[in-house]
Amino acid sequence: MANPTLAPHESMELHEALNFKTLCIAKSKLMQGLVFDQELKALMQKDVIQSIQQIAELQAIYARAPFKATVPNNPTPITH
């Protein structure tokens, strides 16, 4: 298999995972402004960093989908 593609149901599930991780980032960034505990704030920041890396990995896999929806390059525009 030189260039494997995803099955349609795999593409849909991957798209849902991308949407979920994008929402997780938005929630973590938004909640950081409301948290006063520095340890919890650092944990939320770590979650944001890891989620950004995971989204990049999911986007690389999503490139093999037989059909695609537009995925923004910066998944967190609402929190800036």
All heavy atoms as a GROMACS GRO file, in nm:
protein
  624
    1MET      N    1   0.084  -0.117   0.000
    1MET     CA    2   0.000   0.000   0.000
    1MET      C    3   0.088   0.124   0.000
    1MET      O    4   0.141   0.166   0.102
    1MET     CB    5  -0.090   0.000   0.122
    1MET     CG    6  -0.193  -0.111   0.123
    1MET     SD    7  -0.285  -0.116   0.276
    1MET     CE    8  -0.419  -0.012   0.238
    2ALA      N    9   0.105   0.184  -0.115
    2ALA     CA   10   0.190   0.301  -0.127
    2ALA      C   11   0.126   0.425  -0.069
    2ALA      O   12   0.190   0.501   0.002
    2ALA     CB   13   0.225   0.323  -0.273
    3ASN      N   14  -0.002   0.446  -0.098
    3ASN     CA   15  -0.071   0.567  -0.052
    3ASN      C   16  -0.207   0.528   0.005
    3ASN      O   17  -0.310   0.546  -0.063
    3ASN     CB   18  -0.085   0.665  -0.168
    3ASN     CG   19  -0.131   0.800  -0.121
    3ASN    OD1   20  -0.133   0.828  -0.002
    3ASN    ND2   21  -0.169   0.884  -0.214
    4PRO      N   22  -0.210   0.476   0.126
    4PRO     CA   23  -0.338   0.431   0.181
    4PRO      C   24  -0.431   0.549   0.211
    4PRO      O   25  -0.386   0.654   0.254
    4PRO     CB   26  -0.298   0.359   0.309
    4PRO     CG   27  -0.169   0.422   0.349
    4PRO     CD   28  -0.102   0.459   0.220
    5THR      N   29  -0.557   0.529   0.186
    5THR     CA   30  -0.656   0.631   0.219
    5THR      C   31  -0.745   0.577   0.330
    5THR      O   32  -0.749   0.457   0.356
    5THR     CB   33  -0.743   0.667   0.098
    5THR    OG1   34  -0.809   0.549   0.054
    5THR    CG2   35  -0.661   0.726  -0.015
    6LEU      N   36  -0.813   0.667   0.395
    6LEU     CA   37  -0.903   0.628   0.503
    6LEU      C   38  -1.038   0.590   0.443
    6LEU      O   39  -1.080   0.642   0.340
    6LEU     CB   40  -0.920   0.744   0.600
    6LEU     CG   41  -0.794   0.793   0.670
    6LEU    CD1   42  -0.826   0.918   0.750
    6LEU    CD2   43  -0.739   0.685   0.761
    7ALA      N   44  -1.106   0.502   0.513
    7ALA     CA   45  -1.244   0.469   0.475
    7ALA      C   46  -1.333   0.587   0.513
    7ALA      O   47  -1.295   0.669   0.599
    7ALA     CB   48  -1.288   0.343   0.547
    8PRO      N   49  -1.449   0.601   0.452
    8PRO     CA   50  -1.536   0.715   0.485
    8PRO      C   51  -1.570   0.724   0.633
    8PRO      O   52  -1.567   0.834   0.690
    8PRO     CB   53  -1.661   0.689   0.401
    8PRO     CG   54  -1.609   0.613   0.283
    8PRO     CD   55  -1.501   0.526   0.338
    9HIS      N   56  -1.600   0.612   0.698
    9HIS     CA   57  -1.633   0.619   0.841
    9HIS      C   58  -1.512   0.659   0.926
    9HIS      O   59  -1.525   0.728   1.027
    9HIS     CB   60  -1.693   0.487   0.890
    9HIS     CG   61  -1.594   0.375   0.901
    9HIS    ND1   62  -1.550   0.304   0.792
    9HIS    CD2   63  -1.530   0.325   1.008
    9HIS    CE1   64  -1.464   0.212   0.833
    9HIS    NE2   65  -1.448   0.223   0.964
   10GLU      N   66  -1.393   0.618   0.884
   10GLU     CA   67  -1.271   0.660   0.955
   10GLU      C   68  -1.247   0.810   0.940
   10GLU      O   69  -1.206   0.877   1.035
   10GLU     CB   70  -1.150   0.582   0.903
   10GLU     CG   71  -1.152   0.436   0.934
   10GLU     CD   72  -1.043   0.358   0.864
   10GLU    OE1   73  -1.008   0.393   0.749
   10GLU    OE2   74  -0.995   0.261   0.924
   11SER      N   75  -1.276   0.859   0.820
   11SER     CA   76  -1.261   1.004   0.796
   11SER      C   77  -1.356   1.083   0.883
   11SER      O   78  -1.319   1.186   0.940
   11SER     CB   79  -1.287   1.034   0.649
   11SER     OG   80  -1.197   0.964   0.568
   12MET      N   81  -1.481   1.037   0.893
   12MET     CA   82  -1.579   1.107   0.976
   12MET      C   83  -1.539   1.105   1.123
   12MET      O   84  -1.550   1.205   1.194
   12MET     CB   85  -1.718   1.044   0.958
   12MET     CG   86  -1.776   1.065   0.820
   12MET     SD   87  -1.804   1.239   0.781
   12MET     CE   88  -1.927   1.280   0.900
   13GLU      N   89  -1.493   0.989   1.171
   13GLU     CA   90  -1.452   0.979   1.311
   13GLU      C   91  -1.330   1.068   1.338
   13GLU      O   92  -1.321   1.131   1.444
   13GLU     CB   93  -1.422   0.834   1.346
   13GLU     CG   94  -1.547   0.748   1.349
   13GLU     CD   95  -1.519   0.601   1.366
   13GLU    OE1   96  -1.402   0.562   1.380
   13GLU    OE2   97  -1.616   0.524   1.364
   14LEU      N   98  -1.240   1.073   1.245
   14LEU     CA   99  -1.122   1.160   1.259
   14LEU      C  100  -1.163   1.307   1.260
   14LEU      O  101  -1.110   1.386   1.340
   14LEU     CB  102  -1.024   1.131   1.146
   14LEU     CG  103  -0.886   1.191   1.158
   14LEU    CD1  104  -0.819   1.148   1.287
   14LEU    CD2  105  -0.801   1.150   1.041
   15HIS      N  106  -1.257   1.341   1.176
   15HIS     CA  107  -1.308   1.479   1.174
   15HIS      C  108  -1.372   1.514   1.308
   15HIS      O  109  -1.351   1.623   1.361
   15HIS     CB  110  -1.408   1.495   1.059
   15HIS     CG  111  -1.454   1.634   1.038
   15HIS    ND1  112  -1.382   1.727   0.970
   15HIS    CD2  113  -1.565   1.697   1.081
   15HIS    CE1  114  -1.445   1.842   0.969
   15HIS    NE2  115  -1.558   1.827   1.037
   16GLU      N  116  -1.448   1.421   1.364
   16GLU     CA  117  -1.509   1.444   1.495
   16GLU      C  118  -1.402   1.459   1.603
   16GLU      O  119  -1.415   1.543   1.694
   16GLU     CB  120  -1.603   1.329   1.530
   16GLU     CG  121  -1.728   1.327   1.446
   16GLU     CD  122  -1.814   1.205   1.469
   16GLU    OE1  123  -1.784   1.127   1.562
   16GLU    OE2  124  -1.911   1.187   1.395
   17ALA      N  125  -1.295   1.380   1.596
   17ALA     CA  126  -1.186   1.391   1.693
   17ALA      C  127  -1.118   1.527   1.682
   17ALA      O  128  -1.082   1.589   1.784
   17ALA     CB  129  -1.086   1.278   1.673
   18LEU      N  130  -1.099   1.574   1.559
   18LEU     CA  131  -1.040   1.707   1.539
   18LEU      C  132  -1.128   1.816   1.599
   18LEU      O  133  -1.079   1.908   1.666
   18LEU     CB  134  -1.018   1.734   1.390
   18LEU     CG  135  -0.890   1.679   1.330
   18LEU    CD1  136  -0.896   1.682   1.179
   18LEU    CD2  137  -0.770   1.756   1.380
   19ASN      N  138  -1.258   1.805   1.576
   19ASN     CA  139  -1.350   1.904   1.635
   19ASN      C  140  -1.345   1.899   1.787
   19ASN      O  141  -1.344   2.003   1.854
   19ASN     CB  142  -1.493   1.879   1.587
   19ASN     CG  143  -1.514   1.924   1.446
   19ASN    OD1  144  -1.442   2.008   1.396
   19ASN    ND2  145  -1.614   1.868   1.381
   20PHE      N  146  -1.342   1.779   1.843
   20PHE     CA  147  -1.338   1.764   1.988
   20PHE      C  148  -1.211   1.826   2.047
   20PHE      O  149  -1.217   1.900   2.145
   20PHE     CB  150  -1.348   1.616   2.026
   20PHE     CG  151  -1.336   1.591   2.172
   20PHE    CD1  152  -1.439   1.623   2.259
   20PHE    CD2  153  -1.221   1.535   2.226
   20PHE    CE1  154  -1.429   1.602   2.394
   20PHE    CE2  155  -1.209   1.513   2.362
   20PHE     CZ  156  -1.313   1.547   2.446
   21LYS      N  157  -1.097   1.796   1.986
   21LYS     CA  158  -0.971   1.850   2.038
   21LYS      C  159  -0.967   2.003   2.024
   21LYS      O  160  -0.914   2.073   2.111
   21LYS     CB  161  -0.851   1.787   1.966
   21LYS     CG  162  -0.830   1.640   1.994
   21LYS     CD  163  -0.816   1.610   2.142
   21LYS     CE  164  -0.692   1.665   2.204
   21LYS     NZ  165  -0.681   1.633   2.348
   22THR      N  166  -1.025   2.055   1.918
   22THR     CA  167  -1.031   2.201   1.901
   22THR      C  168  -1.115   2.265   2.011
   22THR      O  169  -1.077   2.367   2.069
   22THR     CB  170  -1.088   2.235   1.762
   22THR    OG1  171  -1.006   2.175   1.663
   22THR    CG2  172  -1.092   2.385   1.740
   23LEU      N  173  -1.227   2.202   2.044
   23LEU     CA  174  -1.310   2.254   2.152
   23LEU      C  175  -1.238   2.243   2.287
   23LEU      O  176  -1.252   2.331   2.373
   23LEU     CB  177  -1.443   2.179   2.158
   23LEU     CG  178  -1.540   2.212   2.045
   23LEU    CD1  179  -1.662   2.120   2.052
   23LEU    CD2  180  -1.583   2.357   2.052
   24CYS      N  181  -1.162   2.137   2.307
   24CYS     CA  182  -1.086   2.121   2.432
   24CYS      C  183  -0.985   2.233   2.449
   24CYS      O  184  -0.968   2.287   2.558
   24CYS     CB  185  -1.015   1.986   2.434
   24CYS     SG  186  -1.124   1.845   2.454
   25ILE      N  187  -0.917   2.269   2.340
   25ILE     CA  188  -0.821   2.379   2.347
   25ILE      C  189  -0.891   2.509   2.381
   25ILE      O  190  -0.846   2.585   2.468
   25ILE     CB  191  -0.745   2.394   2.213
   25ILE    CG1  192  -0.649   2.279   2.195
   25ILE    CG2  193  -0.669   2.524   2.208
   25ILE    CD1  194  -0.581   2.277   2.060
   26ALA      N  195  -1.002   2.534   2.314
   26ALA     CA  196  -1.076   2.658   2.340
   26ALA      C  197  -1.121   2.665   2.485
   26ALA      O  198  -1.108   2.770   2.550
   26ALA     CB  199  -1.195   2.668   2.246
   27LYS      N  200  -1.170   2.554   2.538
   27LYS     CA  201  -1.216   2.552   2.676
   27LYS      C  202  -1.100   2.572   2.773
   27LYS      O  203  -1.111   2.650   2.870
   27LYS     CB  204  -1.288   2.420   2.706
   27LYS     CG  205  -1.348   2.416   2.844
   27LYS     CD  206  -1.426   2.288   2.866
   27LYS     CE  207  -1.483   2.287   3.008
   27LYS     NZ  208  -1.556   2.163   3.033
   28SER      N  209  -0.989   2.504   2.749
   28SER     CA  210  -0.874   2.518   2.839
   28SER      C  211  -0.820   2.661   2.838
   28SER      O  212  -0.788   2.717   2.943
   28SER     CB  213  -0.762   2.421   2.799
   28SER     OG  214  -0.798   2.289   2.832
   29LYS      N  215  -0.812   2.721   2.720
   29LYS     CA  216  -0.762   2.859   2.713
   29LYS      C  217  -0.858   2.956   2.780
   29LYS      O  218  -0.815   3.048   2.850
   29LYS     CB  219  -0.738   2.900   2.568
   29LYS     CG  220  -0.610   2.845   2.512
   29LYS     CD  221  -0.578   2.911   2.381
   29LYS     CE  222  -0.433   2.886   2.348
   29LYS     NZ  223  -0.387   2.973   2.242
   30LEU      N  224  -0.986   2.934   2.759
   30LEU     CA  225  -1.086   3.022   2.819
   30LEU      C  226  -1.086   3.010   2.971
   30LEU      O  227  -1.090   3.110   3.043
   30LEU     CB  228  -1.224   2.989   2.763
   30LEU     CG  229  -1.338   3.076   2.811
   30LEU    CD1  230  -1.319   3.218   2.760
   30LEU    CD2  231  -1.471   3.020   2.762
   31MET      N  232  -1.078   2.889   3.021
   31MET     CA  233  -1.084   2.866   3.166
   31MET      C  234  -0.957   2.913   3.236
   31MET      O  235  -0.960   2.941   3.356
   31MET     CB  236  -1.108   2.718   3.195
   31MET     CG  237  -1.242   2.668   3.143
   31MET     SD  238  -1.382   2.763   3.205
   31MET     CE  239  -1.392   2.702   3.369
   32GLN      N  240  -0.845   2.922   3.165
   32GLN     CA  241  -0.721   2.969   3.227
   32GLN      C  242  -0.737   3.110   3.281
   32GLN      O  243  -0.676   3.145   3.381
   32GLN     CB  244  -0.605   2.967   3.126
   32GLN     CG  245  -0.547   2.831   3.103
   32GLN     CD  246  -0.432   2.834   3.004
   32GLN    OE1  247  -0.367   2.936   2.987
   32GLN    NE2  248  -0.409   2.722   2.939
   33GLY      N  249  -0.822   3.188   3.217
   33GLY     CA  250  -0.845   3.324   3.264
   33GLY      C  251  -0.927   3.330   3.392
   33GLY      O  252  -0.928   3.433   3.460
   34LEU      N  253  -0.995   3.223   3.423
   34LEU     CA  254  -1.080   3.220   3.541
   34LEU      C  255  -1.017   3.148   3.660
   34LEU      O  256  -1.072   3.150   3.769
   34LEU     CB  257  -1.214   3.152   3.507
   34LEU     CG  258  -1.292   3.214   3.392
   34LEU    CD1  259  -1.412   3.128   3.357
   34LEU    CD2  260  -1.335   3.354   3.428
   35VAL      N  261  -0.902   3.083   3.637
   35VAL     CA  262  -0.838   3.003   3.740
   35VAL      C  263  -0.730   3.084   3.810
   35VAL      O  264  -0.650   3.150   3.744
   35VAL     CB  265  -0.777   2.875   3.677
   35VAL    CG1  266  -0.694   2.798   3.777
   35VAL    CG2  267  -0.887   2.787   3.621
   36PHE      N  268  -0.729   3.080   3.940
   36PHE     CA  269  -0.629   3.154   4.018
   36PHE      C  270  -0.517   3.063   4.069
   36PHE      O  271  -0.410   3.111   4.101
   36PHE     CB  272  -0.695   3.226   4.134
   36PHE     CG  273  -0.792   3.331   4.088
   36PHE    CD1  274  -0.928   3.310   4.098
   36PHE    CD2  275  -0.746   3.449   4.033
   36PHE    CE1  276  -1.018   3.406   4.055
   36PHE    CE2  277  -0.834   3.546   3.988
   36PHE     CZ  278  -0.971   3.525   4.000
   37ASP      N  279  -0.544   2.934   4.076
   37ASP     CA  280  -0.443   2.839   4.122
   37ASP      C  281  -0.338   2.820   4.012
   37ASP      O  282  -0.370   2.778   3.901
   37ASP     CB  283  -0.510   2.705   4.156
   37ASP     CG  284  -0.411   2.605   4.211
   37ASP    OD1  285  -0.358   2.630   4.322
   37ASP    OD2  286  -0.386   2.502   4.144
   38GLN      N  287  -0.213   2.854   4.044
   38GLN     CA  288  -0.107   2.850   3.943
   38GLN      C  289  -0.077   2.708   3.895
   38GLN      O  290  -0.043   2.686   3.779
   38GLN     CB  291   0.021   2.915   3.998
   38GLN     CG  292   0.005   3.064   4.021
   38GLN     CD  293  -0.037   3.138   3.895
   38GLN    OE1  294   0.017   3.115   3.788
   38GLN    NE2  295  -0.136   3.225   3.908
   39GLU      N  296  -0.090   2.612   3.986
   39GLU     CA  297  -0.063   2.473   3.947
   39GLU      C  298  -0.167   2.425   3.846
   39GLU      O  299  -0.135   2.360   3.746
   39GLU     CB  300  -0.063   2.384   4.071
   39GLU     CG  301  -0.013   2.244   4.044
   39GLU     CD  302  -0.002   2.163   4.172
   39GLU    OE1  303   0.011   2.223   4.281
   39GLU    OE2  304  -0.007   2.040   4.165
   40LEU      N  305  -0.292   2.457   3.872
   40LEU     CA  306  -0.400   2.420   3.779
   40LEU      C  307  -0.386   2.494   3.647
   40LEU      O  308  -0.405   2.436   3.539
   40LEU     CB  309  -0.537   2.448   3.841
   40LEU     CG  310  -0.658   2.414   3.756
   40LEU    CD1  311  -0.657   2.267   3.714
   40LEU    CD2  312  -0.786   2.448   3.831
   41LYS      N  313  -0.347   2.620   3.654
   41LYS     CA  314  -0.328   2.699   3.532
   41LYS      C  315  -0.215   2.640   3.448
   41LYS      O  316  -0.228   2.632   3.325
   41LYS     CB  317  -0.296   2.844   3.569
   41LYS     CG  318  -0.300   2.939   3.452
   41LYS     CD  319  -0.277   3.082   3.494
   41LYS     CE  320  -0.409   3.138   3.541
   41LYS     NZ  321  -0.407   3.285   3.552
   42ALA      N  322  -0.108   2.596   3.513
   42ALA     CA  323   0.003   2.534   3.440
   42ALA      C  324  -0.040   2.402   3.376
   42ALA      O  325  -0.001   2.368   3.264
   42ALA     CB  326   0.121   2.512   3.534
   43LEU      N  327  -0.123   2.328   3.448
   43LEU     CA  328  -0.175   2.203   3.394
   43LEU      C  329  -0.262   2.228   3.272
   43LEU      O  330  -0.253   2.156   3.171
   43LEU     CB  331  -0.256   2.131   3.503
   43LEU     CG  332  -0.284   1.984   3.484
   43LEU    CD1  333  -0.156   1.903   3.477
   43LEU    CD2  334  -0.373   1.934   3.595
   44MET      N  335  -0.342   2.332   3.276
   44MET     CA  336  -0.428   2.366   3.163
   44MET      C  337  -0.343   2.411   3.044
   44MET      O  338  -0.374   2.378   2.929
   44MET     CB  339  -0.528   2.473   3.203
   44MET     CG  340  -0.626   2.425   3.307
   44MET     SD  341  -0.724   2.557   3.374
   44MET     CE  342  -0.870   2.537   3.274
   45GLN      N  343  -0.237   2.484   3.070
   45GLN     CA  344  -0.147   2.527   2.962
   45GLN      C  345  -0.079   2.407   2.899
   45GLN      O  346  -0.063   2.400   2.777
   45GLN     CB  347  -0.044   2.627   3.014
   45GLN     CG  348   0.049   2.679   2.908
   45GLN     CD  349  -0.024   2.751   2.795
   45GLN    OE1  350  -0.127   2.813   2.816
   45GLN    NE2  351   0.030   2.743   2.676
   46LYS      N  352  -0.040   2.311   2.982
   46LYS     CA  353   0.021   2.188   2.930
   46LYS      C  354  -0.079   2.114   2.842
   46LYS      O  355  -0.042   2.061   2.737
   46LYS     CB  356   0.065   2.099   3.046
   46LYS     CG  357   0.136   1.974   3.004
   46LYS     CD  358   0.179   1.892   3.125
   46LYS     CE  359   0.242   1.762   3.083
   46LYS     NZ  360   0.278   1.679   3.199
   47ASP      N  361  -0.206   2.112   2.882
   47ASP     CA  362  -0.310   2.049   2.801
   47ASP      C  363  -0.323   2.117   2.666
   47ASP      O  364  -0.338   2.050   2.563
   47ASP     CB  365  -0.443   2.052   2.876
   47ASP     CG  366  -0.556   1.994   2.795
   47ASP    OD1  367  -0.545   1.877   2.753
   47ASP    OD2  368  -0.656   2.064   2.773
   48VAL      N  369  -0.315   2.249   2.665
   48VAL     CA  370  -0.325   2.324   2.539
   48VAL      C  371  -0.209   2.288   2.447
   48VAL      O  372  -0.229   2.258   2.328
   48VAL     CB  373  -0.327   2.476   2.566
   48VAL    CG1  374  -0.309   2.556   2.437
   48VAL    CG2  375  -0.457   2.516   2.635
   49ILE      N  376  -0.089   2.284   2.502
   49ILE     CA  377   0.030   2.252   2.420
   49ILE      C  378   0.020   2.112   2.363
   49ILE      O  379   0.045   2.088   2.243
   49ILE     CB  380   0.158   2.271   2.503
   49ILE    CG1  381   0.177   2.419   2.535
   49ILE    CG2  382   0.280   2.215   2.431
   49ILE    CD1  383   0.282   2.447   2.639
   50GLN      N  384  -0.020   2.016   2.447
   50GLN     CA  385  -0.031   1.878   2.400
   50GLN      C  386  -0.143   1.864   2.297
   50GLN      O  387  -0.130   1.790   2.199
   50GLN     CB  388  -0.056   1.784   2.518
   50GLN     CG  389   0.066   1.764   2.604
   50GLN     CD  390   0.037   1.674   2.724
   50GLN    OE1  391  -0.078   1.655   2.764
   50GLN    NE2  392   0.142   1.620   2.782
   51SER      N  393  -0.252   1.935   2.319
   51SER     CA  394  -0.364   1.927   2.224
   51SER      C  395  -0.326   1.984   2.089
   51SER      O  396  -0.367   1.932   1.985
   51SER     CB  397  -0.486   2.000   2.281
   51SER     OG  398  -0.537   1.931   2.392
   52ILE      N  399  -0.246   2.090   2.087
   52ILE     CA  400  -0.201   2.147   1.959
   52ILE      C  401  -0.116   2.045   1.884
   52ILE      O  402  -0.131   2.027   1.763
   52ILE     CB  403  -0.125   2.279   1.984
   52ILE    CG1  404  -0.224   2.387   2.029
   52ILE    CG2  405  -0.049   2.323   1.860
   52ILE    CD1  406  -0.160   2.515   2.076
   53GLN      N  407  -0.029   1.975   1.956
   53GLN     CA  408   0.053   1.871   1.892
   53GLN      C  409  -0.034   1.757   1.840
   53GLN      O  410  -0.014   1.706   1.729
   53GLN     CB  411   0.155   1.817   1.992
   53GLN     CG  412   0.261   1.916   2.030
   53GLN     CD  413   0.347   1.867   2.145
   53GLN    OE1  414   0.313   1.774   2.216
   53GLN    NE2  415   0.460   1.934   2.166
   54GLN      N  416  -0.135   1.719   1.918
   54GLN     CA  417  -0.223   1.611   1.877
   54GLN      C  418  -0.305   1.650   1.754
   54GLN      O  419  -0.328   1.568   1.665
   54GLN     CB  420  -0.315   1.571   1.993
   54GLN     CG  421  -0.238   1.506   2.106
   54GLN     CD  422  -0.319   1.498   2.234
   54GLN    OE1  423  -0.421   1.564   2.249
   54GLN    NE2  424  -0.271   1.418   2.327
   55ILE      N  425  -0.348   1.775   1.750
   55ILE     CA  426  -0.424   1.822   1.632
   55ILE      C  427  -0.335   1.817   1.508
   55ILE      O  428  -0.381   1.776   1.401
   55ILE     CB  429  -0.481   1.962   1.657
   55ILE    CG1  430  -0.601   1.951   1.751
   55ILE    CG2  431  -0.520   2.031   1.527
   55ILE    CD1  432  -0.660   2.083   1.792
   56ALA      N  433  -0.210   1.855   1.522
   56ALA     CA  434  -0.119   1.848   1.407
   56ALA      C  435  -0.103   1.704   1.359
   56ALA      O  436  -0.103   1.678   1.238
   56ALA     CB  437   0.016   1.907   1.445
   57GLU      N  438  -0.094   1.610   1.452
   57GLU     CA  439  -0.084   1.469   1.414
   57GLU      C  440  -0.213   1.421   1.346
   57GLU      O  441  -0.209   1.348   1.246
   57GLU     CB  442  -0.054   1.383   1.537
   57GLU     CG  443   0.083   1.408   1.595
   57GLU     CD  444   0.105   1.339   1.728
   57GLU    OE1  445   0.019   1.260   1.771
   57GLU    OE2  446   0.209   1.365   1.791
   58LEU      N  447  -0.327   1.462   1.401
   58LEU     CA  448  -0.455   1.422   1.341
   58LEU      C  449  -0.472   1.482   1.203
   58LEU      O  450  -0.525   1.418   1.112
   58LEU     CB  451  -0.571   1.463   1.432
   58LEU     CG  452  -0.587   1.383   1.561
   58LEU    CD1  453  -0.693   1.446   1.651
   58LEU    CD2  454  -0.622   1.238   1.532
   59GLN      N  455  -0.425   1.606   1.184
   59GLN     CA  456  -0.435   1.670   1.054
   59GLN      C  457  -0.351   1.596   0.950
   59GLN      O  458  -0.391   1.585   0.834
   59GLN     CB  459  -0.392   1.816   1.061
   59GLN     CG  460  -0.495   1.905   1.124
   59GLN     CD  461  -0.447   2.049   1.138
   59GLN    OE1  462  -0.332   2.073   1.172
   59GLN    NE2  463  -0.537   2.141   1.115
   60ALA      N  464  -0.235   1.543   0.992
   60ALA     CA  465  -0.151   1.467   0.900
   60ALA      C  466  -0.222   1.340   0.856
   60ALA      O  467  -0.215   1.301   0.739
   60ALA     CB  468  -0.017   1.434   0.966
   61ILE      N  469  -0.292   1.276   0.947
   61ILE     CA  470  -0.368   1.156   0.911
   61ILE      C  471  -0.489   1.194   0.827
   61ILE      O  472  -0.524   1.126   0.732
   61ILE     CB  473  -0.411   1.080   1.039
   61ILE    CG1  474  -0.288   1.032   1.116
   61ILE    CG2  475  -0.500   0.962   1.004
   61ILE    CD1  476  -0.319   0.979   1.254
   62TYR      N  477  -0.551   1.305   0.862
   62TYR     CA  478  -0.671   1.350   0.791
   62TYR      C  479  -0.642   1.382   0.644
   62TYR      O  480  -0.732   1.378   0.560
   62TYR     CB  481  -0.729   1.473   0.862
   62TYR     CG  482  -0.868   1.510   0.819
   62TYR    CD1  483  -0.976   1.426   0.841
   62TYR    CD2  484  -0.892   1.632   0.758
   62TYR    CE1  485  -1.103   1.462   0.802
   62TYR    CE2  486  -1.020   1.669   0.719
   62TYR     CZ  487  -1.124   1.583   0.740
   62TYR     OH  488  -1.250   1.619   0.702
   63ALA      N  489  -0.518   1.409   0.613
   63ALA     CA  490  -0.480   1.437   0.474
   63ALA      C  491  -0.504   1.316   0.385
   63ALA      O  492  -0.515   1.330   0.263
   63ALA     CB  493  -0.334   1.480   0.467
   64ARG      N  494  -0.516   1.198   0.444
   64ARG     CA  495  -0.540   1.076   0.365
   64ARG      C  496  -0.687   1.046   0.347
   64ARG      O  497  -0.724   0.944   0.292
   64ARG     CB  498  -0.472   0.957   0.432
   64ARG     CG  499  -0.323   0.971   0.441
   64ARG     CD  500  -0.256   0.850   0.494
   64ARG     NE  501  -0.327   0.792   0.608
   64ARG     CZ  502  -0.275   0.712   0.697
   64ARG    NH1  503  -0.151   0.678   0.688
   64ARG    NH2  504  -0.346   0.665   0.795
   65ALA      N  505  -0.774   1.132   0.396
   65ALA     CA  506  -0.918   1.111   0.383
   65ALA      C  507  -0.960   1.126   0.238
   65ALA      O  508  -0.908   1.212   0.167
   65ALA     CB  509  -0.994   1.209   0.470
   66PRO      N  510  -1.054   1.045   0.192
   66PRO     CA  511  -1.098   1.057   0.053
   66PRO      C  512  -1.176   1.186   0.027
   66PRO      O  513  -1.187   1.231  -0.084
   66PRO     CB  514  -1.186   0.934   0.032
   66PRO     CG  515  -1.229   0.893   0.167
   66PRO     CD  516  -1.120   0.935   0.261
   67PHE      N  517  -1.235   1.243   0.130
   67PHE     CA  518  -1.302   1.372   0.118
   67PHE      C  519  -1.261   1.454   0.239
   67PHE      O  520  -1.225   1.401   0.343
   67PHE     CB  521  -1.454   1.357   0.114
   67PHE     CG  522  -1.508   1.276   0.228
   67PHE    CD1  523  -1.540   1.335   0.348
   67PHE    CD2  524  -1.526   1.139   0.215
   67PHE    CE1  525  -1.589   1.261   0.453
   67PHE    CE2  526  -1.575   1.064   0.320
   67PHE     CZ  527  -1.607   1.125   0.440
   68LYS      N  528  -1.262   1.585   0.224
   68LYS     CA  529  -1.210   1.670   0.330
   68LYS      C  530  -1.297   1.792   0.352
   68LYS      O  531  -1.358   1.844   0.259
   68LYS     CB  532  -1.070   1.719   0.295
   68LYS     CG  533  -0.969   1.608   0.281
   68LYS     CD  534  -0.838   1.663   0.232
   68LYS     CE  535  -0.738   1.553   0.209
   68LYS     NZ  536  -0.760   1.479   0.087
   69ALA      N  537  -1.300   1.837   0.474
   69ALA     CA  538  -1.355   1.968   0.508
   69ALA      C  539  -1.237   2.056   0.542
   69ALA      O  540  -1.129   2.007   0.576
   69ALA     CB  541  -1.449   1.957   0.627
   70THR      N  542  -1.254   2.183   0.533
   70THR     CA  543  -1.146   2.275   0.563
   70THR      C  544  -1.114   2.272   0.712
   70THR      O  545  -1.203   2.283   0.796
   70THR     CB  546  -1.184   2.418   0.522
   70THR    OG1  547  -1.219   2.417   0.385
   70THR    CG2  548  -1.071   2.514   0.546
   71VAL      N  549  -0.988   2.253   0.745
   71VAL     CA  550  -0.941   2.256   0.883
   71VAL      C  551  -0.855   2.380   0.898
   71VAL      O  552  -0.758   2.398   0.824
   71VAL     CB  553  -0.858   2.131   0.918
   71VAL    CG1  554  -0.806   2.137   1.060
   71VAL    CG2  555  -0.940   2.006   0.896
   72PRO      N  556  -0.892   2.470   0.989
   72PRO     CA  557  -0.813   2.594   1.002
   72PRO      C  558  -0.672   2.564   1.051
   72PRO      O  559  -0.649   2.471   1.127
   72PRO     CB  560  -0.891   2.674   1.106
   72PRO     CG  561  -0.978   2.577   1.175
   72PRO     CD  562  -1.001   2.462   1.082
   73ASN      N  563  -0.577   2.644   1.004
   73ASN     CA  564  -0.438   2.628   1.047
   73ASN      C  565  -0.420   2.661   1.193
   73ASN      O  566  -0.342   2.601   1.263
   73ASN     CB  567  -0.345   2.714   0.963
   73ASN     CG  568  -0.333   2.663   0.822
   73ASN    OD1  569  -0.351   2.544   0.797
   73ASN    ND2  570  -0.307   2.752   0.729
   74ASN      N  571  -0.492   2.762   1.240
   74ASN     CA  572  -0.485   2.801   1.380
   74ASN      C  573  -0.619   2.766   1.443
   74ASN      O  574  -0.716   2.836   1.425
   74ASN     CB  575  -0.457   2.950   1.392
   74ASN     CG  576  -0.437   2.992   1.534
   74ASN    OD1  577  -0.446   2.910   1.626
   74ASN    ND2  578  -0.410   3.119   1.555
   75PRO      N  579  -0.627   2.657   1.518
   75PRO     CA  580  -0.756   2.610   1.567
   75PRO      C  581  -0.812   2.689   1.684
   75PRO      O  582  -0.915   2.654   1.736
   75PRO     CB  583  -0.727   2.466   1.608
   75PRO     CG  584  -0.584   2.467   1.644
   75PRO     CD  585  -0.519   2.568   1.553
   76THR      N  586  -0.745   2.796   1.729
   76THR     CA  587  -0.792   2.866   1.847
   76THR      C  588  -0.815   3.015   1.825
   76THR      O  589  -0.779   3.096   1.909
   76THR     CB  590  -0.691   2.848   1.962
   76THR    OG1  591  -0.566   2.899   1.919
   76THR    CG2  592  -0.677   2.704   2.000
   77PRO      N  593  -0.881   3.053   1.716
   77PRO     CA  594  -0.895   3.197   1.691
   77PRO      C  595  -0.989   3.267   1.788
   77PRO      O  596  -0.977   3.387   1.808
   77PRO     CB  597  -0.950   3.203   1.549
   77PRO     CG  598  -1.020   3.075   1.531
   77PRO     CD  599  -0.940   2.975   1.610
   78ILE      N  600  -1.082   3.196   1.852
   78ILE     CA  601  -1.180   3.263   1.937
   78ILE      C  602  -1.122   3.303   2.072
   78ILE      O  603  -1.181   3.380   2.144
   78ILE     CB  604  -1.304   3.178   1.958
   78ILE    CG1  605  -1.267   3.047   2.028
   78ILE    CG2  606  -1.376   3.154   1.828
   78ILE    CD1  607  -1.388   2.966   2.070
   79THR      N  608  -1.005   3.252   2.107
   79THR     CA  609  -0.950   3.280   2.238
   79THR      C  610  -0.841   3.386   2.235
   79THR      O  611  -0.786   3.419   2.337
   79THR     CB  612  -0.893   3.153   2.302
   79THR    OG1  613  -0.795   3.098   2.216
   79THR    CG2  614  -1.004   3.051   2.325
   80HIS      N  615  -0.807   3.436   2.118
   80HIS     CA  616  -0.700   3.536   2.109
   80HIS      C  617  -0.757   3.674   2.125
   80HIS      O  618  -0.855   3.714   2.093
   80HIS     CB  619  -0.627   3.526   1.975
   80HIS     CG  620  -0.544   3.402   1.968
   80HIS    ND1  621  -0.416   3.397   2.012
   80HIS    CD2  622  -0.574   3.278   1.926
   80HIS    CE1  623  -0.368   3.275   1.995
   80HIS    NE2  624  -0.463   3.201   1.942
   0.00000   0.00000   0.00000
